Amino acid sequence: MGFKKSKFKIDRSKKGKEKRTFEGKEFDSLMELQFYRDFLLPLKNKGEIKNIILQPEYILQKKFYKYGKCVLPIKYVGDYEVEFSDGKTITYDVKGMPTVEAKIKRKMFDFQFPEKTLIWIALSIIDGGWIEYGELCKLRAKRKKEKRNNAEKKCL
């Protein structure tokens, strides 16, 4: 076997935890650690960020009882809640490929907390680094279309 992984494919072994630990904080993935270290910390050191909360939790639906049983609440756990010096607060969630569940919870978050800003962020070397996931999808679609058009031109 070698090492333990959670149901979300996170390496729970001692070595895996060491890879995802920075300044005494343990991150769920290397990409989350990179976002914190390479994007958020430089802004905090410049004084642009006032406070960073790791793993902020939002209740999307409260728990309730039905048929004598407790139905657990539905929660959205972001990766970071960042309070900027200008007073603006943004919740960041580092995404590689969002699941169907994540997309549904995003809609619930936007409905439940219309005053809050949630940004899904991804790392794309081709596109210059950290980029909003929606923007990344548009750029990927554009590249795919250009590639298809170029292939069609070669066939003619």
C-alpha positions in Angstrom: 0.0 0.0 0.0 2.6 2.6 1.0 0.6 5.6 2.2 -2.9 6.4 3.4 -5.2 8.6 1.4 -8.5 10.1 2.3 -11.6 9.7 0.2 -10.6 13.0 -1.5 -7.3 11.5 -2.5 -5.3 13.6 0.1 -2.2 11.9 1.3 -2.7 11.5 5.1 0.7 9.9 5.8 3.4 11.7 7.8 5.4 12.4 4.7 2.3 13.7 2.8 1.5 16.0 5.7 5.0 17.4 5.7 4.7 18.3 2.0 1.6 20.3 2.7 2.7 22.1 5.8 4.0 25.7 5.7 4.7 27.9 8.7 3.0 25.4 11.0 -0.2 25.4 8.9 -1.4 22.2 7.3 -3.1 22.5 3.9 -5.4 20.1 2.1 -3.3 20.1 -1.1 -0.1 21.3 -2.5 -2.0 23.7 -4.7 -3.7 25.3 -1.7 -0.3 25.7 -0.1 1.2 27.3 -3.2 -1.7 29.8 -3.5 -1.2 30.8 0.2 2.6 31.0 -0.1 2.9 32.5 -3.6 -0.2 34.7 -3.9 -1.7 35.6 -0.5 1.4 36.0 1.7 3.1 38.5 -0.6 0.0 40.6 -0.5 -0.2 40.3 3.2 3.5 41.3 3.5 2.8 44.4 1.4 0.0 45.3 3.8 -2.8 44.8 1.2 -4.3 41.9 3.3 -5.4 42.5 6.9 -6.5 38.9 7.8 -6.5 35.4 6.3 -8.8 32.7 7.7 -8.1 29.1 6.6 -11.0 26.8 5.9 -13.9 29.2 6.6 -17.2 27.3 7.0 -20.6 28.5 5.8 -23.9 26.8 6.6 -25.9 26.5 3.4 -28.8 24.7 5.0 -29.5 24.3 8.7 -29.9 20.8 10.2 -33.5 19.7 10.7 -35.5 16.8 12.0 -37.8 14.6 9.9 -39.3 11.2 10.7 -37.6 11.4 14.1 -34.2 11.6 12.5 -31.7 14.5 12.4 -30.7 15.6 8.9 -27.3 17.1 9.1 -26.6 20.6 7.8 -25.1 21.3 4.3 -21.9 23.2 4.6 -19.6 24.9 2.2 -15.9 25.0 3.4 -13.8 27.5 1.4 -10.0 27.4 1.4 -9.5 31.0 2.5 -11.5 34.0 3.7 -9.4 37.0 3.0 -10.0 40.4 4.5 -8.3 43.1 2.5 -7.1 46.4 3.9 -9.8 48.3 2.0 -12.4 46.4 3.9 -13.4 44.0 1.1 -13.7 40.3 2.0 -13.3 37.5 -0.5 -13.6 33.8 0.0 -11.2 31.9 -2.2 -11.5 28.2 -3.2 -8.6 26.7 -5.1 -10.0 24.4 -7.8 -8.4 22.0 -10.2 -11.7 20.5 -11.6 -14.9 21.2 -9.6 -17.2 18.3 -8.9 -20.9 18.3 -9.5 -21.4 18.6 -5.8 -19.1 21.7 -5.7 -21.0 23.4 -8.5 -24.3 22.8 -6.6 -22.9 24.1 -3.4 -21.6 27.1 -5.2 -25.1 28.0 -6.4 -26.4 27.5 -2.8 -23.6 29.7 -1.4 -24.4 32.5 -3.9 -28.1 32.3 -3.0 -27.6 32.1 0.8 -24.9 34.7 0.9 -25.5 37.3 -1.9 -23.4 39.9 -0.1 -20.3 37.6 0.0 -17.8 37.2 -2.9 -16.7 33.6 -3.6 -13.9 33.2 -6.2 -12.8 29.8 -7.5 -9.2 30.2 -8.4 -6.9 27.9 -10.5 -3.3 27.7 -11.4 -2.5 27.8 -15.1 1.1 28.2 -16.2 -0.1 28.7 -19.9 -2.2 31.7 -18.8 0.3 33.3 -16.5 -0.3 31.9 -13.0 -3.3 32.2 -10.7 -6.6 32.9 -12.6 -10.3 32.8 -11.8 -11.6 29.3 -12.8 -14.4 30.8 -15.0 -11.9 32.8 -16.9 -9.7 29.8 -17.3 -12.6 27.8 -18.8 -13.2 30.6 -21.3 -9.5 30.7 -22.3 -9.3 26.9 -22.6 -12.4 26.9 -24.8 -10.9 29.6 -27.0 -7.6 27.6 -27.4 -9.6 24.5 -28.2 -11.6 26.4 -30.9 -8.4 27.8 -32.4 -6.8 24.4 -32.5 -9.9 22.9 -34.2 -9.9 25.8 -36.7 -6.2 25.4 -37.4 -6.7 21.6 -38.0 -9.6 22.3 -40.4 -7.4 24.8 -42.4 -4.7 22.1 -42.7 -7.2 19.7 -44.2 -8.3 22.1 -46.9 
